[in-house]
Amino acid sequence: MSYPYDSFNVEDLHTVDEGVVEHLFPLLRNDTKPWDFLIGHFLGVDHVGHRLGPDHPVMKAKLEQMDNVLRSVVDLLDDDTLLVLMGDHGMDRKGDHGGDTELEVTAAVWFYSKGRPVFNPVASISPSLLPMSTFPGALIPHRSIQQIDLVPSLALMLGLPIPFNNLGSIVPELFWDDIAGQRFDQALRLNVEQLKRYLQTYRASPHGSELDASWSILETLYAQTTAEGLEPTVEKDGSWASLKDLWGTVSEDKESVKTWSAMNNYLRTTLAICRHLWAQFNITLITMGLVLLVSGTVAIAALWLKLGQLKDDWEAQTDGFLREGMYGLAVGIILGTASLLLWSSAKGVEPWQTVLFAGSVTSCLAVIISARPKLSLSHLKSFPIVLVLHAAAFASNSFTVWEDRIITFLLLSTLAPSVLTGFAAPTARLRYRILGFSVLFAVCVRLIAISTVCREEQQPHCHVTFFASATITASPTPVLVLAIPTALALPYFIRRILRISQSDKGLAAIFLPWILPAILLQGAAAWLLEWAESSDIVPEYVSLVRIARTLLGWGAIGGALAIGASLWRVIPLCLHVSASQPTSPTEKTEVTVLGFSNAFGSPYLMFWCIALGVFYAVNQLTAQIVLGLTTVAIVAYLEVLDSVHDVNNLNIAFASSTPSSILDMESPRGGNSAVVFSEITPLALLALHTFYATGHQSTISSIQWKAAFVLTSTLKYPISPVLVVLNEFSAQFLLALGTPLVALWNLAPLPHPTAIVQARRESVRAALGMMLYHGTLLLGSAVASAWLRRHLMVWKIFAPRFMNAAATLAVVDLALLLGIGVGVSRISERVGKLFGAKGAKTQKVQ
């Protein structure tokens, strides 16, 4: 019989526990005892830890409830019933689990028998059979067992055979109810013979050759277990004998202790060998993956460089490169299939993997060959030293652990060239703009760095600031105070920046004062209500608070996607166009366009703000303030970049024979208009900087499960998992989506259609630059994980960072496709229609 409940609804602290109590006690009180093995899995303590943290008052109440339940269970026990109280895992200092820290993988276990003693208190067991460990924070070591040992122990106590493929060892205390250890001796022999039979069967299987290198060691250890007078306990026909039939006499002498230690050594060594064998790495697949990553990264780099050398026909040539890539894919698939017909696939490699690898690599090679750029020594001047250092840092476990701190240094270092340009600016206005916005950017970066969550390896040198404390998952008090002001101030700041270029008209005049503040306010209010509900401030209105949270969540996300996106689709431009009637038949109509100089950048920023509204709502209050600071940093950086371009263009114009060309509206943006890789690097670093500051790390335990309940009070598929993913990768998506702004910011739409061609081309190059940065990080983490695959910390540090890099690249690619395919495409289309139609009229722009 079973009574299932939803186990993932961490918002519900009581339903599962109450359900267990409801069905557990009637079974215990039933005199007919219609059960042999009864499991009650309580989840309230687990959920409280995830949602509120271990130091929250609700945890005390939940533990008191569990204490009362345990006392009642003990009172109802029969004399021949064994009670096992255990945790399936522990929790870290803030109540989460999923990692491999000592706090997370260690839990208490308690065996209790009301009648017959499980362990004879007079007996003395050899310390070699009783491993000890010191729990974090404990002063003395305690007895410890492995979870895998529970299965053989409980199986024998129930009179059942040990499961065939179990590698555990029995718990000595559960079979030592006499002084000499006779029952333990028989149980241990059963355990040894079960494992011996499994190894023999495994070695006879097709994969049995894996044991060849260790077989002699295992045979030697087994021989030591069958000393004279201690024969195996399995009958010749292979059937299992019951413990009472095998009851014998064992003298408590040194020879017995020696043999028991030999048996225990055999069991534990077998477990260690099997664990080692089953943690094998397929070098062939690893090499294929690295080759594919290298070829893909080189292909992206080739396209990046080639697009910088193409002009107006770049789209046609790019289509040619992609066509060559498709041809290469087809050829590779054919070659991969043919290779399988001529030669067998490599060991451990499936045929479909061979075909997929061949097609992908040849596709990349085709793109590299067709799009090979003209290289010169000038490319060395723009060598991406920051990217190389960042990717190389993954070869060190310390650098990987402290990546959040390293990124702060690298990010601020990327600002140095702009600051130097600011000091050398030819006009006071440009100098003040560059230096002022650089300071604003640096301040935002430093403020963002204040928000942290700590991973185990950073202790004791890291202090949690994202939450109220390391053990309470509520937001800090200053964050609660600043949540609403931040939601109101952010749209005002964006509008104030757009006013500099007179591009706060059109859509911006509607979206920024009314729609965006409403979206952000609802997102902040929903999380403030979550805090109020968790703090038990209004216990009598909990149901109403939950309804309000859900409505506010839908209002924020629905408002952004339905109202904001629809409005942007209809009127994406942030321009104000007015026409004056001619005073004579010979005069042309004069058209005044406000916001002309930022015709591409401002509407794309509105497009980006729609996504900001969605991600704002799925992030906790501290993360919302971080996202606000990130938005300010992005806009400040764009202003720095635009002013640096102005300085460079002025210097080029002054050095030319026609300095007045800088005043010609019909001339394209100056000679330095092409996006350079160093302009993309700060945004890529800011994405990771924001990722860490929004309460995340490259660890499973840092996942914020609360986000799953922004739109629903219970777990709902697929909404809840999608919300968790949005929360996890908010920073990477938003910064990738904002990458085209590097090419579009303060780019005027004339001359037509050259400006539109430039906007589209440089936006694609910016996107390729962002892909190249994150692709190189993925390559660096993959190489480090492969090279250090036998490192003690591979699964704790290197592999999680590799998985994070892989997921990040997928998110970045998706965001860039959305930005280029929807945002840039729609804006270019509308700008082209507007200024193409007005080409015959006299224009006055501001």
C-alpha positions in Angstrom: 0.0 0.0 0.0 1.2 3.5 -0.6 -0.1 7.1 -0.1 1.8 9.5 -2.5 2.0 13.2 -2.1 3.6 16.0 -4.1 7.2 16.2 -2.8 8.5 19.2 -4.7 6.1 21.8 -3.4 8.6 23.5 -1.0 6.0 26.3 -0.3 3.8 23.8 1.4 5.4 23.0 4.8 2.7 20.8 6.3 0.6 18.8 3.8 3.0 15.9 3.4 3.8 15.6 7.1 0.1 15.7 8.0 -0.6 13.0 5.3 2.1 10.8 6.8 0.7 11.1 10.3 -2.8 10.5 9.0 -1.9 7.1 7.5 1.0 6.0 9.7 -0.7 5.9 13.1 -3.8 3.8 12.1 -1.3 1.2 10.8 0.6 1.2 14.0 -2.5 0.9 16.1 -3.9 -2.0 14.0 -3.6 -5.2 16.0 -3.5 -7.4 12.9 -0.3 -5.7 11.8 -0.9 -5.8 8.0 2.7 -4.8 7.3 6.2 -6.1 7.6 8.1 -3.0 6.5 6.6 0.5 7.0 8.1 3.8 5.7 7.0 7.2 6.6 8.8 10.0 4.7 8.4 13.4 6.4 9.3 16.4 4.2 8.4 19.5 6.4 11.9 20.0 7.8 13.4 19.7 4.3 11.0 22.3 2.9 11.5 24.7 5.8 15.2 24.5 5.2 14.8 25.3 1.5 12.3 28.1 1.9 13.2 29.7 5.3 16.5 28.4 6.4 17.5 26.3 9.5 17.5 29.3 12.0 13.9 30.4 11.2 11.3 30.1 14.0 9.2 27.8 11.8 12.1 25.3 11.9 11.8 25.1 15.7 8.1 24.5 15.4 8.5 21.8 12.8 11.2 20.0 14.8 8.9 20.1 17.9 6.2 18.6 15.8 8.6 15.8 14.6 9.6 15.2 18.2 6.0 14.7 19.2 5.4 12.3 16.3 8.5 10.3 17.2 7.5 10.0 20.8 4.1 8.7 19.7 5.6 6.2 17.3 7.9 4.8 20.1 4.9 4.4 22.4 3.1 2.3 19.8 6.0 0.0 18.9 5.8 -3.7 19.5 8.7 -5.5 21.2 9.7 -7.2 18.0 9.7 -4.1 15.8 12.8 -2.2 14.9 12.6 1.6 14.5 15.1 3.3 12.1 15.1 7.1 12.2 17.3 8.5 9.5 17.7 11.5 7.2 18.3 10.9 3.5 20.6 13.9 3.3 21.7 16.9 5.4 21.6 20.6 4.6 24.1 23.4 4.3 24.1 26.5 6.5 21.2 28.1 4.7 19.1 25.0 4.5 19.7 23.8 1.0 21.2 20.6 -0.3 22.3 19.0 -3.5 26.1 19.6 -3.2 28.7 17.3 -1.8 29.7 19.2 1.3 30.0 17.4 4.6 26.9 19.1 6.0 24.9 18.1 2.9 25.9 14.4 2.6 25.9 13.6 6.3 22.7 12.8 8.2 21.8 11.3 11.6 20.6 7.7 12.0 19.0 6.1 15.1 18.2 2.4 15.6 15.8 1.6 18.4 14.3 -1.7 19.6 11.7 -1.5 22.4 12.0 -5.2 23.4 14.9 -7.3 22.5 18.2 -5.3 22.5 19.8 -4.8 19.1 23.2 -4.5 20.6 24.6 -6.2 23.7 26.1 -3.3 25.8 28.6 -5.6 27.4 30.1 -6.7 24.1 33.3 -5.3 22.9 33.7 -4.8 19.1 37.1 -4.3 17.5 37.6 -0.6 16.5 38.6 -1.8 13.0 35.0 -2.7 12.4 33.6 0.7 13.6 34.8 3.6 11.5 34.5 7.0 13.1 34.2 10.5 11.7 34.1 14.0 13.1 31.1 16.1 12.1 31.7 19.7 11.2 31.6 21.7 14.4 31.9 18.6 16.7 34.7 18.3 19.2 34.9 14.5 19.2 34.5 11.8 16.5 31.2 9.8 16.3 30.4 6.4 14.9 29.6 6.6 11.2 28.2 4.3 8.6 27.5 4.6 4.9 24.0 4.7 3.5 24.8 1.8 1.3 25.2 -0.4 4.4 21.6 0.0 5.4 20.4 -2.3 2.6 22.3 -5.5 3.5 21.7 -4.9 7.2 17.9 -4.5 7.0 17.6 -7.3 4.4 19.2 -9.8 6.7 17.2 -8.6 9.7 14.0 -9.1 7.7 15.1 -12.6 6.8 15.6 -11.7 3.1 18.7 -12.2 0.9 21.0 -9.2 0.4 20.1 -7.7 -3.0 22.4 -9.3 -5.6 24.3 -6.2 -6.8 24.5 -4.4 -3.4 28.0 -3.4 -2.4 27.3 -2.5 1.2 28.6 -4.0 4.4 26.4 -4.9 7.4 26.3 -2.7 10.4 28.0 -4.7 13.2 25.9 -3.3 16.1 22.7 -4.6 14.5 23.8 -8.2 14.7 25.9 -8.2 18.0 23.2 -9.1 20.5 25.6 -11.6 22.3 29.0 -11.2 23.8 31.0 -13.3 21.4 29.6 -12.0 18.1 28.2 -15.3 16.8 25.3 -13.8 15.0 27.5 -11.1 13.5 30.0 -13.7 12.3 27.3 -15.5 10.3 25.8 -12.3 8.9 29.2 -11.1 7.8 30.0 -14.3 6.0 26.6 -14.1 4.2 27.6 -10.6 3.2 31.0 -11.7 1.9 29.6 -14.6 -0.1 26.9 -12.4 -1.6 29.5 -10.0 -2.8 31.8 -12.7 -4.1 29.0 -14.2 -6.1 28.2 -10.8 -7.6 31.9 -10.3 -8.6 32.1 -13.7 -10.3 28.9 -13.0 -12.3 30.1 -9.5 -13.2 33.5 -10.8 -14.4 31.7 -13.4 -16.6 29.7 -10.7 -18.2 30.8 -8.8 -21.4 32.1 -6.0 -19.2 34.0 -8.3 -16.9 37.4 -7.4 -18.3 37.1 -4.2 -16.3 38.0 -6.3 -13.2 41.1 -7.9 -14.7 43.6 -5.4 -13.3 42.1 -5.8 -9.8 41.1 -9.4 -9.8 44.3 -10.8 -8.2 44.0 -8.3 -5.3 40.3 -9.3 -4.7 41.2 -13.0 -4.8 44.0 -12.5 -2.3 41.7 -10.5 0.0 39.0 -13.2 -0.3 41.4 -15.9 0.5 42.2 -14.2 3.8 38.5 -14.3 4.7 38.3 -18.1 4.5 40.8 -19.0 7.2 40.7 -22.4 8.8 37.6 -23.1 10.7 35.6 -20.3 9.0 34.0 -21.8 5.9 31.6 -19.9 3.6 28.0 -20.0 4.7 26.4 -20.6 1.3 25.4 -24.1 0.6 26.8 -26.0 -2.3 23.7 -25.6 -4.4 24.0 -21.9 -4.0 20.8 -21.4 -2.0 20.7 -19.0 0.9 20.6 -20.5 4.4 18.8 -18.9 7.3 20.8 -17.4 10.1 19.4 -19.7 12.7 20.4 -22.8 10.7 23.9 -21.5 10.4 24.2 -20.6 14.1 27.6 -21.8 15.3 30.1 -21.0 17.9 32.7 -18.5 17.5 35.3 -18.0 20.1 36.1 -14.4 20.9 39.8 -14.7 20.2 42.3 -12.8 18.2 41.9 -15.1 15.2 38.2 -14.3 15.0 38.8 -10.6 15.1 41.5 -11.0 12.5 39.2 -12.8 10.2 36.4 -10.3 10.7 38.8 -7.5 9.9 39.8 -9.4 6.7 36.1 -9.8 5.7 35.5 -6.2 6.3 38.6 -5.2 4.4 37.4 -7.4 1.4 34.0 -5.7 1.4 35.3 -2.2 1.6 38.1 -2.8 -0.9 35.6 -4.2 -3.4 33.4 -1.2 -2.9 36.4 1.2 -3.6 37.5 -0.8 -6.7 34.0 -0.8 -8.2 33.6 2.9 -7.5 36.9 3.5 -9.3 35.9 1.3 -12.2 32.5 2.9 -12.7 33.9 6.4 -12.6 35.7 5.8 -15.9 36.2 8.5 -18.5 35.8 7.8 -22.2 38.9 9.5 -23.6 37.6 9.1 -27.2 34.4 10.9 -26.5 36.2 13.6 -24.5 38.6 14.1 -27.4 35.8 14.3 -29.9 34.0 16.9 -27.7 37.1 19.0 -27.3 37.8 18.9 -31.1 34.2 20.0 -31.8 34.5 22.8 -29.3 37.8 24.0 -30.8 36.4 23.9 -34.4 33.2 25.7 -33.4 35.1 28.4 -31.5 37.5 28.9 -34.5 34.5 29.1 -36.9 32.9 31.8 -34.7 36.2 33.7 -34.6 36.6 33.5 -38.4 33.1 34.8 -38.9 33.7 37.6 -36.4 36.9 38.7 -38.2 35.5 38.3 -41.7 32.4 40.4 -41.0 34.7 43.2 -40.0 36.1 43.2 -43.5 32.9 43.0 -45.4 30.8 46.0 -46.5 27.3 46.5 -47.9 27.1 42.9 -49.4 27.8 41.3 -46.1 24.4 39.5 -45.8 24.8 37.8 -49.2 28.3 36.7 -48.3 27.2 35.5 -44.9 24.5 33.4 -46.5 27.2 31.9 -48.6 29.2 31.0 -45.6 26.2 29.3 -43.9 25.4 27.5 -47.2 29.0 26.1 -47.2 28.5 25.0 -43.6 25.3 23.1 -44.6 27.2 21.5 -47.5 30.0 20.5 -45.0 27.4 19.0 -42.7 26.0 16.8 -45.4 29.4 15.7 -46.5 30.4 15.0 -43.0 27.4 12.9 -42.4 28.1 10.9 -45.5 31.8 10.4 -44.6 30.8 9.4 -41.0 28.4 6.9 -42.3 30.9 5.5 -44.8 33.5 5.2 -42.1 31.1 3.0 -40.1 30.7 0.7 -43.1 34.5 0.4 -43.6 35.6 0.3 -40.0 34.0 -0.5 -36.7 33.2 2.4 -34.3 35.7 3.1 -31.6 35.2 1.5 -28.3 32.6 3.3 -26.2 31.4 5.4 -29.2 28.0 4.8 -30.6 27.5 4.9 -34.4 25.3 8.0 -34.2 27.9 9.8 -32.2 30.5 9.2 -35.0 28.1 10.5 -37.6 27.2 13.5 -35.6 30.8 14.3 -34.8 31.9 14.0 -38.5 29.0 16.2 -39.7 29.6 18.9 -37.1 33.4 19.1 -37.5 33.2 19.2 -41.3 30.5 21.9 -41.2 32.8 24.0 -39.0 35.8 23.4 -41.2 33.7 24.5 -44.3 32.8 27.7 -42.6 36.4 28.4 -41.5 37.7 27.8 -45.0 35.0 29.8 -46.8 35.1 32.7 -44.3 38.8 32.8 -43.7 39.7 36.4 -42.9 42.8 38.3 -44.0 45.0 38.3 -41.0 47.7 41.0 -40.3 49.9 42.1 -37.5 47.2 44.7 -36.6 45.1 41.9 -35.2 47.7 41.3 -32.5 47.0 44.7 -31.2 43.5 43.6 -30.2 44.6 40.3 -28.7 41.9 39.4 -26.1 44.2 39.1 -23.1 41.3 39.3 -20.6 39.5 36.4 -22.3 42.6 34.3 -22.4 43.3 35.0 -18.7 39.7 34.2 -17.8 39.7 30.9 -19.7 43.1 29.9 -18.3 41.9 30.5 -14.7 39.8 27.4 -14.9 43.0 25.3 -14.7 43.2 26.3 -11.1 40.7 25.1 -8.5 41.4 28.2 -6.4 40.8 30.6 -9.3 37.6 28.7 -10.2 36.3 28.8 -6.7 37.0 32.6 -6.4 35.9 33.5 -9.9 33.3 35.9 -8.6 36.1 38.0 -7.0 38.4 37.7 -10.1 35.6 38.9 -12.4 35.3 42.1 -10.4 39.0 42.9 -11.0 38.9 42.0 -14.7 35.7 44.0 -15.2 37.1 47.1 -13.7 40.4 46.6 -15.6 38.5 46.7 -18.9 37.5 50.3 -18.2 41.2 51.5 -18.1 41.5 52.3 -21.9 38.3 54.3 -21.8 39.5 56.3 -18.8 42.8 57.1 -20.5 40.9 58.2 -23.6 38.8 60.4 -21.3 41.8 62.2 -19.9 43.0 62.9 -23.4 39.6 64.0 -24.8 39.8 67.2 -27.0 36.8 68.8 -25.4 35.7 69.3 -21.8 32.3 67.9 -22.4 33.6 64.6 -23.7 36.1 64.4 -20.9 33.5 64.9 -18.3 31.1 62.4 -20.0 33.7 59.7 -20.2 35.1 60.1 -16.7 31.7 60.7 -15.1 30.0 57.7 -16.7 33.1 55.6 -16.1 32.9 56.4 -12.4 29.2 55.5 -12.4 29.9 52.2 -14.1 32.7 51.4 -11.6 30.5 52.3 -8.6 27.7 50.0 -9.9 30.2 47.2 -10.3 31.4 47.6 -6.8 27.9 47.8 -5.3 26.9 44.7 -7.3 29.9 42.9 -5.8 28.6 43.5 -2.3 25.9 40.9 -2.9 27.3 37.4 -2.4 26.4 33.9 -1.6 29.3 31.6 -0.5 30.3 28.2 -1.6 31.8 25.8 0.9 35.3 26.2 -0.4 35.2 30.0 0.2 34.8 29.6 4.0 35.7 31.2 6.3 36.8 34.1 4.0 33.3 34.8 2.6 30.2 36.2 4.3 26.7 35.9 2.9 25.1 39.2 2.1 22.5 38.1 -0.5 20.3 36.8 2.4 19.8 38.2 5.8 22.4 35.7 7.1 24.1 32.4 6.2 21.2 30.5 7.8 18.2 32.6 7.0 17.0 32.9 3.4 15.0 36.1 3.9 16.2 39.3 2.3 18.3 41.8 4.4 16.6 44.7 6.0 18.2 47.4 3.7 17.0 45.5 0.7 13.4 45.5 2.0 13.7 49.2 2.4 15.2 49.8 -1.1 13.0 47.4 -3.1 10.2 49.8 -4.0 12.4 52.9 -4.5 14.6 50.9 -6.9 11.5 49.8 -8.9 10.5 53.4 -9.2 13.9 55.0 -9.8 15.1 52.6 -12.5 12.6 53.7 -15.3 13.3 57.4 -14.4 17.0 56.9 -14.8 16.6 55.2 -18.2 14.3 58.1 -19.3 16.8 60.6 -18.1 19.6 59.1 -20.1 17.4 58.9 -23.3 16.6 62.6 -22.8 20.3 63.4 -23.6 19.7 62.3 -27.2 16.1 63.5 -27.3 15.1 59.8 -27.8 12.6 59.7 -24.9 9.8 60.2 -27.3 7.4 57.9 -29.1 7.3 54.5 -27.3 9.6 55.6 -24.5 7.2 58.4 -23.6 4.5 55.8 -22.8 6.5 52.8 -21.7 9.0 54.4 -19.3 6.7 56.5 -17.1 3.8 54.1 -16.9 4.3 50.5 -18.0 7.8 49.7 -16.9 7.3 51.1 -13.3 4.0 49.1 -13.0 5.8 45.9 -14.0 8.8 46.5 -11.7 6.5 47.5 -8.8 4.4 44.4 -9.1 7.6 42.2 -9.2 8.9 43.9 -6.1 5.6 43.8 -4.2 5.2 40.1 -4.9 8.5 39.3 -3.2 7.8 41.7 -0.3 4.6 39.7 0.3 6.6 36.5 0.1 8.8 37.9 2.8 5.8 38.9 4.9 4.3 35.4 4.5 7.6 33.7 5.4 8.1 35.9 8.4 4.6 35.1 9.7 3.7 38.7 10.1 0.1 38.3 9.0 -0.7 34.7 9.8 -4.5 35.3 9.7 -4.2 36.5 6.1 -1.8 33.9 4.7 -4.2 32.6 2.0 -5.0 36.2 0.9 -1.3 37.0 0.8 -0.7 33.9 -1.4 -3.4 34.9 -3.8 -2.0 38.5 -4.0 1.5 37.1 -4.7 0.2 35.0 -7.6 -1.8 37.9 -9.1 1.2 40.3 -8.8 3.5 37.7 -10.4 1.1 37.3 -13.3 0.6 41.0 -13.5 4.3 41.7 -13.8 5.2 38.9 -16.3 1.9 39.2 -18.2 2.2 42.9 -18.4 5.7 42.7 -19.8 4.9 40.1 -22.4 1.4 41.1 -23.3 1.2 44.9 -23.0 4.9 45.8 -23.3 5.7 43.4 -26.2 2.5 44.3 -28.1 3.1 48.0 -27.8 6.7 47.6 -28.9 5.5 45.6 -31.9 3.2 48.3 -33.0 5.3 51.4 -32.3 8.9 50.4 -31.6 10.6 53.7 -32.4 11.3 56.4 -29.9 11.1 59.3 -32.3 8.9 62.4 -32.5 8.3 63.4 -36.2 6.7 66.8 -37.0 6.4 68.5 -40.4 6.1 72.2 -41.3 4.1 73.3 -44.3 6.0 75.1 -47.1 5.4 78.8 -47.4 5.9 78.8 -51.2 5.5 76.2 -54.0 9.2 76.0 -54.5 10.0 75.0 -50.9 10.1 71.4 -49.7 8.3 70.2 -46.6 10.6 70.4 -43.6 10.5 67.4 -41.3 11.8 67.7 -37.7 12.8 64.4 -36.1 13.5 64.3 -32.4 15.6 61.4 -31.2 17.3 61.0 -34.6 20.8 60.4 -33.3 19.7 57.4 -31.3 17.0 56.0 -33.6 18.3 52.5 -33.4 19.5 52.3 -29.8 16.5 53.7 -27.9 13.9 51.3 -29.3 16.2 48.4 -28.8 16.6 49.5 -25.2 12.8 49.4 -24.8 12.8 45.9 -26.3 15.4 44.9 -23.7 13.4 46.5 -20.9 10.5 44.1 -21.7 12.8 41.2 -20.9 14.1 43.0 -17.9 10.5 43.2 -16.5 10.1 39.4 -16.9 13.4 38.5 -15.2 12.9 41.2 -12.5 9.7 39.4 -11.4 11.3 35.9 -11.0 14.3 37.2 -8.9 14.3 37.8 -5.2 14.5 41.3 -3.8 18.3 41.4 -3.4 18.6 40.2 -7.0 16.2 42.9 -8.2 18.4 45.6 -6.8 21.4 44.0 -8.4 19.5 43.9 -11.7 18.7 47.6 -11.3 22.4 48.3 -10.7 23.3 46.2 -13.7 20.9 48.2 -15.9 22.5 51.5 -14.7 25.9 50.0 -15.4 24.9 48.9 -19.0 23.6 52.4 -19.9 26.6 54.1 -18.3 28.9 51.8 -20.3 27.0 52.6 -23.5 27.5 56.3 -22.9 31.2 55.8 -22.2 31.5 53.9 -25.4 29.7 56.5 -27.4 31.8 59.3 -26.0 35.0 57.3 -26.8 33.8 56.9 -30.4 33.2 60.6 -30.6 36.8 61.3 -29.4 38.2 58.8 -31.9 36.2 60.3 -34.7 37.2 63.8 -33.8 40.8 62.8 -33.7 40.5 61.1 -37.1 38.7 64.2 -38.6 41.3 66.6 -37.2 44.1 64.5 -38.6 42.5 64.4 -42.1 42.5 67.1 -44.8 38.8 67.8 -44.2 38.1 68.4 -40.5 34.7 69.7 -41.2 33.5 66.3 -42.4 32.7 65.5 -38.8 29.7 67.9 -39.1 28.3 66.2 -42.2 25.1 64.4 -41.3 25.2 62.4 -44.4 28.6 60.8 -43.6 28.5 57.5 -41.8 29.7 57.1 -38.3 33.4 57.7 -38.2 36.2 55.3 -39.2 36.1 53.6 -35.8 32.5 52.6 -36.1 33.2 48.9 -36.3 32.6 47.0 -33.1 35.8 45.7 -31.6 36.1 42.7 -29.3 37.3 44.8 -26.3 33.9 46.5 -26.4 32.1 43.2 -25.9 34.3 42.0 -23.1 32.9 44.2 -20.3 29.3 43.1 -21.1 30.4 39.4 -21.0 32.1 39.9 -17.7 29.2 41.9 -16.3 26.9 39.0 -17.2 28.9 36.7 -14.9 29.4 39.4 -12.3 25.6 39.8 -12.1 25.1 36.0 -12.1 27.1 35.7 -8.9 25.6 38.7 -7.3 22.0 37.5 -7.9 22.6 34.7 -5.4 24.1 32.0 -7.7 27.2 29.9 -7.8 28.3 27.0 -10.0 26.7 24.6 -7.4 23.5 22.7 -7.3 22.7 24.0 -3.8 22.6 27.6 -4.9 19.6 27.1 -7.1 16.7 29.3 -5.9 13.7 27.0 -5.8 11.5 29.8 -4.5 11.2 31.1 -8.1 9.1 28.1 -9.0 6.2 29.6 -7.1 6.1 33.1 -8.5 3.0 32.3 -10.6 1.5 29.4 -8.8 0.9 28.4 -5.2 1.8 24.8 -5.9 4.2 23.1 -8.3 2.9 23.2 -11.8 4.6 21.8 -14.9 6.1 23.2 -17.1 5.6 26.7 -15.5 7.6 26.0 -12.3 10.7 24.5 -13.9 10.8 27.3 -16.5 10.7 30.0 -13.8 13.6 28.3 -12.0 15.6 28.3 -15.2 14.7 32.0 -15.8 15.9 32.8 -12.3 19.1 30.9 -12.7 20.2 32.4 -16.0 18.7 35.9 -15.8 22.0 37.7 -15.9 23.4 35.8 -18.9 20.3 36.2 -20.9 19.8 39.9 -20.2 23.4 40.8 -20.9 23.5 38.7 -24.1 20.2 40.3 -25.2 21.7 43.7 -24.6 24.8 43.1 -26.7 23.5 44.6 -29.9 23.3 47.9 -28.1 27.0 48.2 -28.4 26.5 48.6 -32.2 23.2 50.5 -32.1 23.7 53.0 -29.3 23.6 56.6 -30.7 23.8 55.4 -34.3 22.0 57.8 -36.6 19.9 56.4 -39.4 21.5 58.4 -42.2 22.8 58.0 -44.8 20.1 55.7 -45.9 20.4 52.7 -46.5 24.1 52.6 -45.5 23.3 53.2 -41.8 20.8 50.3 -41.7 23.3 48.0 -43.3 25.9 49.1 -40.7 23.5 48.6 -37.8 22.6 45.1 -38.8 26.2 44.0 -39.6 27.7 45.4 -36.5 24.9 44.0 -34.4 25.6 40.5 -35.8 29.3 41.1 -35.1 28.6 42.1 -31.5 26.5 39.0 -31.1 29.3 36.8 -32.5 31.7 38.5 -30.1 29.5 37.6 -27.1 29.2 34.0 -28.4 32.9 33.8 -28.9 33.6 35.0 -25.3 31.3 32.4 -23.7 32.3 29.7 -26.2 36.0 30.2 -25.2 35.1 30.0 -21.5 33.3 26.7 -22.3 36.4 25.5 -24.1 38.6 26.5 -21.3 36.5 24.8 -18.6 36.2 21.7 -20.8 39.9 21.4 -21.3 40.5 21.9 -17.6 37.9 19.3 -16.6 39.3 16.8 -19.1 42.9 17.4 -18.1 42.1 17.3 -14.4 39.6 14.5 -14.6 41.4 12.5 -11.9 41.7 15.6 -9.7 40.2 15.3 -6.2 38.0 18.3 -6.9 36.8 17.4 -10.4 33.2 16.8 -9.5 33.2 19.4 -6.8 34.7 22.4 -8.7 35.8 21.7 -12.4 32.8 19.7 -13.7 30.1 22.0 -12.2 31.8 25.0 -13.8 32.0 23.2 -17.1 28.2 22.4 -16.9 27.5 26.0 -16.0 29.5 27.2 -19.0 27.7 24.9 -21.3 24.3 26.0 -20.1 25.3 29.6 -20.2 26.4 29.3 -23.8 23.0 27.8 -24.8 21.2 30.6 -23.0 23.4 33.3 -24.6 22.8 31.8 -28.1 19.1 31.8 -27.5 19.1 35.4 -26.3 21.2 36.6 -29.2 19.0 34.9 -31.7 16.0 36.6 -30.1 17.8 40.0 -30.1 19.0 39.8 -33.7 16.1 38.0 -35.2 13.3 40.0 -33.5 14.7 43.2 -32.0 17.3 44.4 -34.5 15.2 43.1 -37.5 12.1 44.9 -36.5 13.8 48.2 -35.6 15.8 48.1 -38.9 12.6 47.5 -40.8 10.8 50.4 -39.2 13.7 52.8 -39.4 14.2 52.0 -43.1 10.5 52.6 -43.9 10.5 55.9 -42.0 13.6 57.5 -43.4 13.4 55.9 -46.8 9.9 57.4 -47.2 11.1 60.9 -46.1 14.3 60.8 -48.2 12.9 63.4 -50.6 12.0 65.8 -47.9 14.2 68.3 -46.1 14.9 66.9 -42.6 15.8 68.8 -39.5 17.1 66.4 -36.9 17.9 66.6 -33.2 
